[in-house]
Amino acid sequence: MRLPFPAASLAMASLTVSSLPAFAQQIDLRNAEARAAPRTWNVSLGLGVGVSPAFLGSKRGAVSFRPIVSIGRGLGSRWLSVADDSIGIGLIEGDNWRAGVAGRLLWERRASDHSELRGLGNVRFGGEIGGFAEFYPVPWLRARGEIRQGLFAHDALMGDIKLDAFTRLGERWIVSAGPRMAFAGRDFTQTYLGVSAQQSLASGLPAYKAGHGLFSYGAAAQVTYQWSPRLETSAFVQATRLAGDAADSPLVKRRGSPNQFSAGTSLRWTFDTGY
């Protein structure tokens, strides 16, 4: 039987999550060496490049870039990091949990760049700032939550829930996979997928007032190769489906798609500040 998208990706992620414990080497990325390392601040910097929707709700892909910034304590700390994590600063931690500040950049969306957006106006550059918390109930499973407040581009409250099962293959490979769920406030959904009365006249789309709630669900997987304790390369793939008011948007229904797919690679370098 052929499963509809993204049910197939969700099923694949579920199978991966359920099977990982069977062959996982019970690795603990927060290993004894990491816990014994000096608790100085370290910084991870990198760049990711890949193909993602040309705009939120688009059925076409476009090349995109994303910065990678993560700050934590202890160079040896191996907390799991995946491609869709926000920019983060870990401030407090225990043996199997940590929490800190999280943020995202929102690039400007110009209606002139895509014919599907004609008449809908531009969305200016902005960001989101908030916090994250993650918990490892067992050594091979990470549960992470983020909550962020929009700035400039929108003023809504945003939330993400993620679950990642992971294992080490050999000495240098780490594989992870798991489901995702995102929530969005009214102003975010209206800004990116709503249609005002004026925009309706200019675009030919029916007026649409979006609400808040569940925004999307899906799954993500990542493979990481560690060249050294400081340098690593990752490849990732993510499939999500817009839900609720986001999926009902006329921009999505008439000119786009609720199915959103991203894939790409990244390079990350970690260094110890000495402080």
C-alpha positions, -999 to 999 in steps of 0.1 A, spaced: 0 0 0 13 35 -9 9 60 19 0 96 12 25 123 18 36 129 45 21 98 61 49 78 45 76 100 60 59 98 94 56 60 92 93 58 82 103 80 112 82 59 135 98 27 123 132 43 127 125 55 163 111 21 173 140 2 158 169 23 170 169 9 206 174 -26 191 208 -18 176 218 13 194 251 10 213 235 28 242 256 58 234 253 88 257 263 120 238 267 136 272 295 111 279 317 109 310 346 127 293 323 155 284 310 158 320 346 158 333 358 185 309 364 220 321 331 239 321 342 267 299 321 282 271 323 268 236 309 282 204 297 262 173 295 281 141 286 268 107 266 272 75 239 251 60 228 250 24 199 231 8 166 231 -10 135 243 8 101 258 -2 106 290 -22 82 306 3 60 293 31 33 272 14 50 270 -19 50 239 -41 83 249 -57 117 245 -41 146 270 -40 182 270 -28 184 285 7 212 292 33 210 292 71 235 302 97 244 277 125 251 292 159 252 273 192 267 283 225 272 259 255 295 249 283 322 223 279 339 216 246 334 178 250 296 182 255 278 162 228 242 172 232 224 162 200 221 190 174 198 187 143 193 210 113 159 224 123 170 235 158 169 272 164 200 293 171 206 285 208 226 294 239 225 267 266 225 284 300 216 256 325 220 219 324 218 186 344 230 151 336 201 145 312 186 179 304 195 214 294 177 247 287 186 281 274 178 309 249 166 301 213 161 324 184 155 324 146 160 348 117 131 354 93 142 366 59 123 392 40 96 379 16 92 400 -16 61 395 -36 80 405 -68 102 375 -65 74 349 -70 44 352 -93 23 333 -68 26 362 -43 15 389 -67 -8 414 -49 0 400 -14 27 426 -5 61 421 11 69 407 46 98 425 61 129 409 77 124 399 113 131 373 139 119 352 169 134 351 204 125 328 232 138 297 249 143 259 246 144 229 269 155 194 260 153 162 280 170 128 275 147 102 292 171 75 279 206 79 263 194 74 228 163 97 228 160 135 229 127 154 235 130 191 228 105 220 230 109 256 219 88 287 224 96 320 207 81 355 204 80 371 169 98 404 163 93 429 135 79 405 108 51 393 131 42 395 168 28 360 174 39 333 198 55 303 182 61 267 195 79 236 184 79 200 198 105 175 185 114 139 193 147 125 180 160 90 184 197 87 176 225 62 175 262 60 166 273 39 137 310 31 141 333 58 155 323 88 135 287 85 123 256 96 141 221 90 127 189 106 141 153 107 131 119 117 146 86 135 144 79 172 146 49 194 155 47 232 152 22 257 166 17 293 155 -1 324 168 -27 342 147 -4 371 135 22 347 121 -3 327 101 -21 358 89 11 376 79 24 347 58 -7 329 46 -37 353 52 -53 375 26 -66 409 35 -95 426 16 -71 449 -1 -48 420 -10 -77 400 -23 -85 427 -49 -49 429 -59 -41 392 -60 -74 376 -72 -74 353 -41 -104 353 -18 -100 372 15 -89 350 43 -85 356 80 -62 330 96 -63 319 132 -39 302 156 -32 266 167 -15 236 151 5 249 121 23 218 108 34 182 115 60 159 99 93 142 104 130 148 100 161 127 97 198 135 98 232 118 93 263 134 108 300 126 102 325 137 128 358 146 112 371 154 146 357 164 180 354 200 166 345 195 130 314 177 116 293 175 84 256 167 83 230 158 57 194 162 65 159 157 51 126 170 64 90 165 53 61 184 69 25 191 61 7 223 68 -23 219 91 -53 238 103 -57 274 91 -24 273 74 -35 244 51 -68 262 45 -52 293 32 -62 301 -4 -25 309 -12 -17 272 -3 -48 257 -19 -48 276 -52 -11 285 -58 9 263 -34 9 230 -15 5 219 21 33 194 16 66 211 24 100 193 18 135 204 26 169 187 22 205 199 25 239 197 41 258 217 67 293 222 81 299 230 118 330 240 137 332 241 175 359 259 195 366 265 231 366 302 243 387 294 273 363 311 297 
